[in-house]
Amino acid sequence: PRVQVGPETHQRVNREVETRDAHISSSIRRVYHHFEGHALQLRLPVDGSALTRSRNDSTKV
């Protein structure tokens, strides 16, 4: 049988790309980095300063 990939599946697969590119807030840009098994979220406000937060609430970077 043929497997159909609909828009919903396509959105699910490309969710991370869409989050970075298409659905960025005008004031904050969120970028995810994976470092030693930890997902880090960088919040980049328009002024260019960066706030770094670990997804697992660890302060060790």
PDB file with one MODEL, atoms N, CA, C and O in Angstrom:
MODEL        1
ATOM      1  N   PRO A   1       0.827  -1.216   0.000  1.00  0.00           N
ATOM      2  CA  PRO A   1       0.000   0.000   0.000  1.00  0.00           C
ATOM      3  C   PRO A   1       0.856   1.258   0.000  1.00  0.00           C
ATOM      4  O   PRO A   1       1.951   1.285   0.561  1.00  0.00           O
ATOM      5  N   ARG A   2       0.355   2.260  -0.615  1.00  0.00           N
ATOM      6  CA  ARG A   2       1.082   3.523  -0.725  1.00  0.00           C
ATOM      7  C   ARG A   2       0.824   4.386   0.503  1.00  0.00           C
ATOM      8  O   ARG A   2      -0.314   4.533   0.948  1.00  0.00           O
ATOM      9  N   VAL A   3       1.887   4.949   1.037  1.00  0.00           N
ATOM     10  CA  VAL A   3       1.764   5.808   2.214  1.00  0.00           C
ATOM     11  C   VAL A   3       1.679   7.256   1.761  1.00  0.00           C
ATOM     12  O   VAL A   3       2.541   7.742   1.029  1.00  0.00           O
ATOM     13  N   GLN A   4       0.641   7.929   2.199  1.00  0.00           N
ATOM     14  CA  GLN A   4       0.482   9.333   1.839  1.00  0.00           C
ATOM     15  C   GLN A   4       0.984  10.219   2.974  1.00  0.00           C
ATOM     16  O   GLN A   4       0.673  10.001   4.145  1.00  0.00           O
ATOM     17  N   VAL A   5       1.754  11.205   2.598  1.00  0.00           N
ATOM     18  CA  VAL A   5       2.258  12.164   3.580  1.00  0.00           C
ATOM     19  C   VAL A   5       1.492  13.460   3.384  1.00  0.00           C
ATOM     20  O   VAL A   5       1.694  14.179   2.405  1.00  0.00           O
ATOM     21  N   GLY A   6       0.617  13.744   4.325  1.00  0.00           N
ATOM     22  CA  GLY A   6      -0.206  14.946   4.216  1.00  0.00           C
ATOM     23  C   GLY A   6       0.461  16.146   4.850  1.00  0.00           C
ATOM     24  O   GLY A   6       1.541  16.027   5.430  1.00  0.00           O
ATOM     25  N   PRO A   7      -0.170  17.293   4.745  1.00  0.00           N
ATOM     26  CA  PRO A   7       0.392  18.528   5.310  1.00  0.00           C
ATOM     27  C   PRO A   7       0.632  18.439   6.803  1.00  0.00           C
ATOM     28  O   PRO A   7       1.578  19.036   7.318  1.00  0.00           O
ATOM     29  N   GLU A   8      -0.226  17.689   7.512  1.00  0.00           N
ATOM     30  CA  GLU A   8      -0.060  17.583   8.962  1.00  0.00           C
ATOM     31  C   GLU A   8       1.249  16.877   9.304  1.00  0.00           C
ATOM     32  O   GLU A   8       1.986  17.308  10.191  1.00  0.00           O
ATOM     33  N   THR A   9       1.531  15.778   8.586  1.00  0.00           N
ATOM     34  CA  THR A   9       2.787  15.053   8.808  1.00  0.00           C
ATOM     35  C   THR A   9       3.966  15.932   8.429  1.00  0.00           C
ATOM     36  O   THR A   9       4.971  15.969   9.138  1.00  0.00           O
ATOM     37  N   HIS A  10       3.846  16.631   7.325  1.00  0.00           N
ATOM     38  CA  HIS A  10       4.918  17.515   6.866  1.00  0.00           C
ATOM     39  C   HIS A  10       5.209  18.589   7.909  1.00  0.00           C
ATOM     40  O   HIS A  10       6.370  18.904   8.169  1.00  0.00           O
ATOM     41  N   GLN A  11       4.164  19.149   8.504  1.00  0.00           N
ATOM     42  CA  GLN A  11       4.354  20.167   9.533  1.00  0.00           C
ATOM     43  C   GLN A  11       5.029  19.580  10.756  1.00  0.00           C
ATOM     44  O   GLN A  11       5.872  20.225  11.379  1.00  0.00           O
ATOM     45  N   ARG A  12       4.654  18.342  11.105  1.00  0.00           N
ATOM     46  CA  ARG A  12       5.246  17.719  12.274  1.00  0.00           C
ATOM     47  C   ARG A  12       6.739  17.492  12.062  1.00  0.00           C
ATOM     48  O   ARG A  12       7.543  17.733  12.963  1.00  0.00           O
ATOM     49  N   VAL A  13       7.104  17.033  10.880  1.00  0.00           N
ATOM     50  CA  VAL A  13       8.507  16.756  10.580  1.00  0.00           C
ATOM     51  C   VAL A  13       9.318  18.039  10.569  1.00  0.00           C
ATOM     52  O   VAL A  13      10.456  18.055  11.038  1.00  0.00           O
ATOM     53  N   ASN A  14       8.758  19.096  10.049  1.00  0.00           N
ATOM     54  CA  ASN A  14       9.494  20.345   9.895  1.00  0.00           C
ATOM     55  C   ASN A  14       9.185  21.356  10.989  1.00  0.00           C
ATOM     56  O   ASN A  14       9.441  22.549  10.825  1.00  0.00           O
ATOM     57  N   ARG A  15       8.637  20.886  12.104  1.00  0.00           N
ATOM     58  CA  ARG A  15       8.232  21.809  13.173  1.00  0.00           C
ATOM     59  C   ARG A  15       9.402  22.636  13.676  1.00  0.00           C
ATOM     60  O   ARG A  15       9.263  23.841  13.884  1.00  0.00           O
ATOM     61  N   GLU A  16      10.567  21.999  13.876  1.00  0.00           N
ATOM     62  CA  GLU A  16      11.711  22.729  14.417  1.00  0.00           C
ATOM     63  C   GLU A  16      12.164  23.813  13.453  1.00  0.00           C
ATOM     64  O   GLU A  16      12.478  24.926  13.872  1.00  0.00           O
ATOM     65  N   VAL A  17      12.202  23.494  12.158  1.00  0.00           N
ATOM     66  CA  VAL A  17      12.608  24.483  11.165  1.00  0.00           C
ATOM     67  C   VAL A  17      11.609  25.628  11.124  1.00  0.00           C
ATOM     68  O   VAL A  17      11.996  26.796  11.072  1.00  0.00           O
ATOM     69  N   GLU A  18      10.321  25.294  11.148  1.00  0.00           N
ATOM     70  CA  GLU A  18       9.303  26.343  11.129  1.00  0.00           C
ATOM     71  C   GLU A  18       9.378  27.218  12.368  1.00  0.00           C
ATOM     72  O   GLU A  18       9.164  28.428  12.292  1.00  0.00           O
ATOM     73  N   THR A  19       9.683  26.610  13.515  1.00  0.00           N
ATOM     74  CA  THR A  19       9.791  27.380  14.751  1.00  0.00           C
ATOM     75  C   THR A  19      10.926  28.382  14.647  1.00  0.00           C
ATOM     76  O   THR A  19      10.801  29.513  15.117  1.00  0.00           O
ATOM     77  N   ARG A  20      12.037  27.976  14.031  1.00  0.00           N
ATOM     78  CA  ARG A  20      13.170  28.876  13.910  1.00  0.00           C
ATOM     79  C   ARG A  20      12.951  29.930  12.840  1.00  0.00           C
ATOM     80  O   ARG A  20      13.388  31.070  12.994  1.00  0.00           O
ATOM     81  N   ASP A  21      12.274  29.560  11.748  1.00  0.00           N
ATOM     82  CA  ASP A  21      12.210  30.449  10.603  1.00  0.00           C
ATOM     83  C   ASP A  21      10.897  31.228  10.472  1.00  0.00           C
ATOM     84  O   ASP A  21      10.913  32.447  10.304  1.00  0.00           O
ATOM     85  N   ALA A  22       9.768  30.530  10.549  1.00  0.00           N
ATOM     86  CA  ALA A  22       8.500  31.156  10.195  1.00  0.00           C
ATOM     87  C   ALA A  22       7.730  31.715  11.379  1.00  0.00           C
ATOM     88  O   ALA A  22       7.010  32.703  11.239  1.00  0.00           O
ATOM     89  N   HIS A  23       7.873  31.099  12.537  1.00  0.00           N
ATOM     90  CA  HIS A  23       7.047  31.492  13.671  1.00  0.00           C
ATOM     91  C   HIS A  23       7.855  32.227  14.739  1.00  0.00           C
ATOM     92  O   HIS A  23       7.595  32.076  15.933  1.00  0.00           O
ATOM     93  N   ILE A  24       8.827  33.018  14.311  1.00  0.00           N
ATOM     94  CA  ILE A  24       9.671  33.745  15.249  1.00  0.00           C
ATOM     95  C   ILE A  24       8.946  35.010  15.706  1.00  0.00           C
ATOM     96  O   ILE A  24       8.427  35.775  14.892  1.00  0.00           O
ATOM     97  N   SER A  25       8.922  35.210  17.002  1.00  0.00           N
ATOM     98  CA  SER A  25       8.334  36.419  17.557  1.00  0.00           C
ATOM     99  C   SER A  25       9.122  37.629  17.074  1.00  0.00           C
ATOM    100  O   SER A  25      10.317  37.521  16.800  1.00  0.00           O
ATOM    101  N   SER A  26       8.471  38.768  16.970  1.00  0.00           N
ATOM    102  CA  SER A  26       9.157  39.972  16.520  1.00  0.00           C
ATOM    103  C   SER A  26      10.165  40.462  17.542  1.00  0.00           C
ATOM    104  O   SER A  26      11.080  41.208  17.194  1.00  0.00           O
ATOM    105  N   SER A  27      10.016  40.057  18.800  1.00  0.00           N
ATOM    106  CA  SER A  27      10.917  40.545  19.835  1.00  0.00           C
ATOM    107  C   SER A  27      11.920  39.507  20.312  1.00  0.00           C
ATOM    108  O   SER A  27      12.997  39.867  20.789  1.00  0.00           O
ATOM    109  N   ILE A  28      11.586  38.220  20.193  1.00  0.00           N
ATOM    110  CA  ILE A  28      12.485  37.181  20.700  1.00  0.00           C
ATOM    111  C   ILE A  28      12.645  36.080  19.662  1.00  0.00           C
ATOM    112  O   ILE A  28      11.667  35.600  19.089  1.00  0.00           O
ATOM    113  N   ARG A  29      13.875  35.694  19.431  1.00  0.00           N
ATOM    114  CA  ARG A  29      14.168  34.596  18.528  1.00  0.00           C
ATOM    115  C   ARG A  29      14.688  33.445  19.362  1.00  0.00           C
ATOM    116  O   ARG A  29      15.617  33.629  20.148  1.00  0.00           O
ATOM    117  N   ARG A  30      14.112  32.257  19.212  1.00  0.00           N
ATOM    118  CA  ARG A  30      14.534  31.098  19.992  1.00  0.00           C
ATOM    119  C   ARG A  30      15.313  30.146  19.100  1.00  0.00           C
ATOM    120  O   ARG A  30      14.848  29.747  18.032  1.00  0.00           O
ATOM    121  N   VAL A  31      16.497  29.794  19.555  1.00  0.00           N
ATOM    122  CA  VAL A  31      17.338  28.871  18.805  1.00  0.00           C
ATOM    123  C   VAL A  31      17.727  27.745  19.740  1.00  0.00           C
ATOM    124  O   VAL A  31      18.143  27.983  20.873  1.00  0.00           O
ATOM    125  N   TYR A  32      17.590  26.517  19.262  1.00  0.00           N
ATOM    126  CA  TYR A  32      17.919  25.371  20.095  1.00  0.00           C
ATOM    127  C   TYR A  32      19.250  24.775  19.661  1.00  0.00           C
ATOM    128  O   TYR A  32      19.495  24.571  18.471  1.00  0.00           O
ATOM    129  N   HIS A  33      20.104  24.500  20.636  1.00  0.00           N
ATOM    130  CA  HIS A  33      21.376  23.839  20.381  1.00  0.00           C
ATOM    131  C   HIS A  33      21.452  22.604  21.256  1.00  0.00           C
ATOM    132  O   HIS A  33      21.003  22.614  22.402  1.00  0.00           O
ATOM    133  N   HIS A  34      22.020  21.542  20.713  1.00  0.00           N
ATOM    134  CA  HIS A  34      22.209  20.329  21.502  1.00  0.00           C
ATOM    135  C   HIS A  34      23.687  20.223  21.848  1.00  0.00           C
ATOM    136  O   HIS A  34      24.533  20.159  20.956  1.00  0.00           O
ATOM    137  N   PHE A  35      23.998  20.205  23.134  1.00  0.00           N
ATOM    138  CA  PHE A  35      25.378  20.188  23.598  1.00  0.00           C
ATOM    139  C   PHE A  35      25.530  19.116  24.656  1.00  0.00           C
ATOM    140  O   PHE A  35      24.929  19.202  25.726  1.00  0.00           O
ATOM    141  N   GLU A  36      26.333  18.104  24.359  1.00  0.00           N
ATOM    142  CA  GLU A  36      26.566  16.996  25.287  1.00  0.00           C
ATOM    143  C   GLU A  36      25.260  16.403  25.812  1.00  0.00           C
ATOM    144  O   GLU A  36      25.143  16.135  27.008  1.00  0.00           O
ATOM    145  N   GLY A  37      24.286  16.199  24.940  1.00  0.00           N
ATOM    146  CA  GLY A  37      23.029  15.574  25.328  1.00  0.00           C
ATOM    147  C   GLY A  37      22.026  16.506  25.971  1.00  0.00           C
ATOM    148  O   GLY A  37      20.922  16.076  26.304  1.00  0.00           O
ATOM    149  N   HIS A  38      22.375  17.773  26.157  1.00  0.00           N
ATOM    150  CA  HIS A  38      21.446  18.730  26.757  1.00  0.00           C
ATOM    151  C   HIS A  38      20.970  19.698  25.680  1.00  0.00           C
ATOM    152  O   HIS A  38      21.767  20.183  24.877  1.00  0.00           O
ATOM    153  N   ALA A  39      19.693  19.971  25.665  1.00  0.00           N
ATOM    154  CA  ALA A  39      19.146  20.930  24.710  1.00  0.00           C
ATOM    155  C   ALA A  39      19.168  22.314  25.339  1.00  0.00           C
ATOM    156  O   ALA A  39      18.549  22.547  26.377  1.00  0.00           O
ATOM    157  N   LEU A  40      19.876  23.214  24.710  1.00  0.00           N
ATOM    158  CA  LEU A  40      19.956  24.582  25.223  1.00  0.00           C
ATOM    159  C   LEU A  40      19.072  25.487  24.381  1.00  0.00           C
ATOM    160  O   LEU A  40      19.041  25.378  23.155  1.00  0.00           O
ATOM    161  N   GLN A  41      18.367  26.364  25.039  1.00  0.00           N
ATOM    162  CA  GLN A  41      17.523  27.319  24.340  1.00  0.00           C
ATOM    163  C   GLN A  41      18.137  28.700  24.485  1.00  0.00           C
ATOM    164  O   GLN A  41      18.356  29.177  25.598  1.00  0.00           O
ATOM    165  N   LEU A  42      18.413  29.338  23.358  1.00  0.00           N
ATOM    166  CA  LEU A  42      18.939  30.702  23.386  1.00  0.00           C
ATOM    167  C   LEU A  42      17.809  31.650  23.023  1.00  0.00           C
ATOM    168  O   LEU A  42      17.160  31.490  21.989  1.00  0.00           O
ATOM    169  N   ARG A  43      17.581  32.625  23.867  1.00  0.00           N
ATOM    170  CA  ARG A  43      16.596  33.656  23.556  1.00  0.00           C
ATOM    171  C   ARG A  43      17.359  34.900  23.136  1.00  0.00           C
ATOM    172  O   ARG A  43      18.153  35.445  23.903  1.00  0.00           O
ATOM    173  N   LEU A  44      17.116  35.338  21.929  1.00  0.00           N
ATOM    174  CA  LEU A  44      17.841  36.482  21.410  1.00  0.00           C
ATOM    175  C   LEU A  44      16.877  37.647  21.182  1.00  0.00           C
ATOM    176  O   LEU A  44      16.210  37.702  20.149  1.00  0.00           O
ATOM    177  N   PRO A  45      16.797  38.572  22.131  1.00  0.00           N
ATOM    178  CA  PRO A  45      15.956  39.758  21.938  1.00  0.00           C
ATOM    179  C   PRO A  45      16.482  40.614  20.792  1.00  0.00           C
ATOM    180  O   PRO A  45      17.611  40.431  20.338  1.00  0.00           O
ATOM    181  N   VAL A  46      15.663  41.541  20.331  1.00  0.00           N
ATOM    182  CA  VAL A  46      16.012  42.384  19.195  1.00  0.00           C
ATOM    183  C   VAL A  46      17.293  43.170  19.436  1.00  0.00           C
ATOM    184  O   VAL A  46      18.040  43.417  18.489  1.00  0.00           O
ATOM    185  N   ASP A  47      17.569  43.571  20.673  1.00  0.00           N
ATOM    186  CA  ASP A  47      18.764  44.371  20.958  1.00  0.00           C
ATOM    187  C   ASP A  47      20.046  43.558  20.848  1.00  0.00           C
ATOM    188  O   ASP A  47      21.135  44.129  20.915  1.00  0.00           O
ATOM    189  N   GLY A  48      19.950  42.246  20.682  1.00  0.00           N
ATOM    190  CA  GLY A  48      21.134  41.430  20.442  1.00  0.00           C
ATOM    191  C   GLY A  48      21.691  40.727  21.659  1.00  0.00           C
ATOM    192  O   GLY A  48      22.557  39.863  21.517  1.00  0.00           O
ATOM    193  N   SER A  49      21.224  41.065  22.856  1.00  0.00           N
ATOM    194  CA  SER A  49      21.706  40.366  24.039  1.00  0.00           C
ATOM    195  C   SER A  49      21.111  38.968  24.071  1.00  0.00           C
ATOM    196  O   SER A  49      20.037  38.735  23.518  1.00  0.00           O
ATOM    197  N   ALA A  50      21.801  38.039  24.714  1.00  0.00           N
ATOM    198  CA  ALA A  50      21.340  36.650  24.711  1.00  0.00           C
ATOM    199  C   ALA A  50      21.137  36.141  26.129  1.00  0.00           C
ATOM    200  O   ALA A  50      21.973  36.361  27.007  1.00  0.00           O
ATOM    201  N   LEU A  51      20.032  35.468  26.340  1.00  0.00           N
ATOM    202  CA  LEU A  51      19.771  34.793  27.605  1.00  0.00           C
ATOM    203  C   LEU A  51      19.804  33.300  27.319  1.00  0.00           C
ATOM    204  O   LEU A  51      19.115  32.824  26.418  1.00  0.00           O
ATOM    205  N   THR A  52      20.589  32.572  28.068  1.00  0.00           N
ATOM    206  CA  THR A  52      20.732  31.145  27.816  1.00  0.00           C
ATOM    207  C   THR A  52      20.059  30.356  28.921  1.00  0.00           C
ATOM    208  O   THR A  52      20.227  30.653  30.104  1.00  0.00           O
ATOM    209  N   ARG A  53      19.299  29.354  28.529  1.00  0.00           N
ATOM    210  CA  ARG A  53      18.596  28.529  29.500  1.00  0.00           C
ATOM    211  C   ARG A  53      18.661  27.080  29.038  1.00  0.00           C
ATOM    212  O   ARG A  53      18.473  26.785  27.858  1.00  0.00           O
ATOM    213  N   SER A  54      18.924  26.197  29.961  1.00  0.00           N
ATOM    214  CA  SER A  54      18.951  24.781  29.624  1.00  0.00           C
ATOM    215  C   SER A  54      17.555  24.218  29.760  1.00  0.00           C
ATOM    216  O   SER A  54      16.829  24.564  30.692  1.00  0.00           O
ATOM    217  N   ARG A  55      17.175  23.352  28.840  1.00  0.00           N
ATOM    218  CA  ARG A  55      15.844  22.772  28.888  1.00  0.00           C
ATOM    219  C   ARG A  55      15.647  21.897  30.112  1.00  0.00           C
ATOM    220  O   ARG A  55      14.527  21.780  30.610  1.00  0.00           O
ATOM    221  N   ASN A  56      16.709  21.283  30.606  1.00  0.00           N
ATOM    222  CA  ASN A  56      16.559  20.416  31.773  1.00  0.00           C
ATOM    223  C   ASN A  56      16.853  21.173  33.062  1.00  0.00           C
ATOM    224  O   ASN A  56      17.112  20.563  34.099  1.00  0.00           O
ATOM    225  N   ASP A  57      16.813  22.514  32.996  1.00  0.00           N
ATOM    226  CA  ASP A  57      16.989  23.389  34.160  1.00  0.00           C
ATOM    227  C   ASP A  57      18.339  23.211  34.842  1.00  0.00           C
ATOM    228  O   ASP A  57      18.467  23.479  36.036  1.00  0.00           O
ATOM    229  N   SER A  58      19.331  22.771  34.111  1.00  0.00           N
ATOM    230  CA  SER A  58      20.679  22.651  34.654  1.00  0.00           C
ATOM    231  C   SER A  58      21.416  23.952  34.391  1.00  0.00           C
ATOM    232  O   SER A  58      21.320  24.515  33.301  1.00  0.00           O
ATOM    233  N   THR A  59      22.147  24.428  35.378  1.00  0.00           N
ATOM    234  CA  THR A  59      22.894  25.670  35.197  1.00  0.00           C
ATOM    235  C   THR A  59      24.277  25.408  34.627  1.00  0.00           C
ATOM    236  O   THR A  59      24.985  26.350  34.271  1.00  0.00           O
ATOM    237  N   LYS A  60      24.672  24.153  34.534  1.00  0.00           N
ATOM    238  CA  LYS A  60      25.983  23.801  33.985  1.00  0.00           C
ATOM    239  C   LYS A  60      25.932  23.892  32.471  1.00  0.00           C
ATOM    240  O   LYS A  60      25.073  23.277  31.839  1.00  0.00           O
ATOM    241  N   VAL A  61      26.840  24.652  31.887  1.00  0.00           N
ATOM    242  CA  VAL A  61      26.864  24.831  30.433  1.00  0.00           C
ATOM    243  C   VAL A  61      28.122  24.224  29.881  1.00  0.00           C
ATOM    244  O   VAL A  61      28.347  24.263  28.671  1.00  0.00           O
TER     245      VAL A  61
ENDMDL
END
